[in-house]
Amino acid sequence: MRILITNAKINTVTQGIIERGSVLVENGKIVEVQQGTFSTEVDHIIDAKGLLLMPGFIDAHSHVGISEEGIGWEGEDYNEWVDPVTPQLRAVDGINPMEQGVRDALEGGVTTVCSAPGSANVIGGTVCVFKTHGTIIDKMIVKDPVAVKAATGENPKRVYQNQKKSPVTRMATAALMRQALLKARAYMEKKQKYADDPEKQPELDLGMEHLAMVLRGEIPLKVHAHRADDILTAIRIAKEFNIRITIDHCTEGHLIPSEIAESGFPCIVGPNMTSRSKVELMNRTFETPGVLYKHGVKVAIMTDHPVIPIQLLPLTVGMAVKYGLPYDEGIRSITINAAEILGLADRLGSIEVGKDADLVLWEGDPLTIEGKPKLVMVNGNIAVNKLM
């Protein structure tokens, strides 16, 4: 299927803005981007009538599909809160792609989501990235696993204090995280040492296999950390084990921006459009992304859906822009920055030849309440069409 979108104002994100341009899509990929229009044989032509064409937005941290809307406990599949260390879990096994949150994302111009286990556990399991158009999660996956979820701070303390088991302190949370990584390292060493002796090989352990991917540098640890001291603990452990992490939430990141910048780790900031509902959020501010950016930190912005409804992702960015984040960086925070942080910039995050044809035509500024997605394309398929 060859589709030509013409007469559009194209924000490529990485290669500037084309005031009146065209994009040719074939077999789910972008095959041509240029000023003006061109003559070619196509199956379908979309006249954008001057509307803004953007890459589909990316939410780099959510619980879409794994925390279903409107059905209470039966759809809450993101926290296995009976054991603080559960690296063997996989978010993909709990995702219902036909739940309302996925549809809301799609209609809101969010074409890719990173969906993770929750933050009840010190180690929560693997994280996946999927497109928001489809009915079968296995066919919607972009990458699985993309990370292993971990958590510091208030949440594990609260959950396990109620169960009268460890961790009930930040010390114990950090110790359990280290212990899990040490166990995985020993597991890897034993596998390597006895590679030629199957009888001495350790029993296959799914959780250790997942953490081994982190230790080998194949995927990062996706660390829930709100407070400044928890952020620094995450950085400390990452340095001890020479692993990559993403700092997710980063609510007090504006208090220690130089230290975060020095670490080299990216931040996925949010959810900011919420009340200060717990102690960790006392210093919540819309200024955090802008402060981090000005110190050289790569920043993405998230909803943490269902904390903020995922279709409001562009508005959360708009608030960050209002409080100091440059507009272009706001756009990048839910396009190319998010794609780079997730390790998917070769496919997502900008309008460039060879990338997935995830495209959205916007009426008005997408970072404001006037912004309305009029057409949403995922993998070259028209998923939402309100142009008529």
Stockholm file with secondary structure:
# STOCKHOLM 1.0

chainA/1-388         MRILITNAKINTVTQGIIERGSVLVENGKIVEVQQGTFSTEVDHIIDAKGLLLMPGFIDAHSHVGISEEGIGWEGEDYNEWVDPVTPQLRAVDGINPMEQGVRDALEGGVTTVCSAPGSANVIGGTVCVFKTHGTIIDKMIVKDPVAVKAATGENPKRVYQNQKKSPVTRMATAALMRQALLKARAYMEKKQKYADDPEKQPELDLGMEHLAMVLRGEIPLKVHAHRADDILTAIRIAKEFNIRITIDHCTEGHLIPSEIAESGFPCIVGPNMTSRSKVELMNRTFETPGVLYKHGVKVAIMTDHPVIPIQLLPLTVGMAVKYGLPYDEGIRSITINAAEILGLADRLGSIEVGKDADLVLWEGDPLTIEGKPKLVMVNGNIAVNKLM
#=GR chainA/1-388 SS CEEEEEEEEEECSSSCEEEEEEEEEETTEEEEEEESCCCCCCSEEEECTTCEEEECEEEEEECTTTBCSSSGGGGBCSCCTTCSBCTTCBGGGGCCTTSHHHHHHHHTTEEEEEECCCSSSSEEEEEEEEESSCSCHHHHEEEEEEEEEEECTHHHHHHHHHTTCSCSSHHHHHHHHHHHHHHHHHHHHHHHHTTTCGGGSCCCCHHHHHHHHHHTTSSCEEEEECSHHHHHHHHHHHHHHTCCEEEEECTTGGGSHHHHHHHTCCEEECCCSSCCCSGGGTTCCTTHHHHHHHTTCCEEECCTTTTSCGGGHHHHHHHHHHTTCCHHHHHHHTTHHHHHHTTCTTTSSSCCTTSBCCEEEEESCTTSTTCEEEEEEETTEEEEECCC
#=GC SS_cons         CEEEEEEEEEECSSSCEEEEEEEEEETTEEEEEEESCCCCCCSEEEECTTCEEEECEEEEEECTTTBCSSSGGGGBCSCCTTCSBCTTCBGGGGCCTTSHHHHHHHHTTEEEEEECCCSSSSEEEEEEEEESSCSCHHHHEEEEEEEEEEECTHHHHHHHHHTTCSCSSHHHHHHHHHHHHHHHHHHHHHHHHTTTCGGGSCCCCHHHHHHHHHHTTSSCEEEEECSHHHHHHHHHHHHHHTCCEEEEECTTGGGSHHHHHHHTCCEEECCCSSCCCSGGGTTCCTTHHHHHHHTTCCEEECCTTTTSCGGGHHHHHHHHHHTTCCHHHHHHHTTHHHHHHTTCTTTSSSCCTTSBCCEEEEESCTTSTTCEEEEEEETTEEEEECCC
//
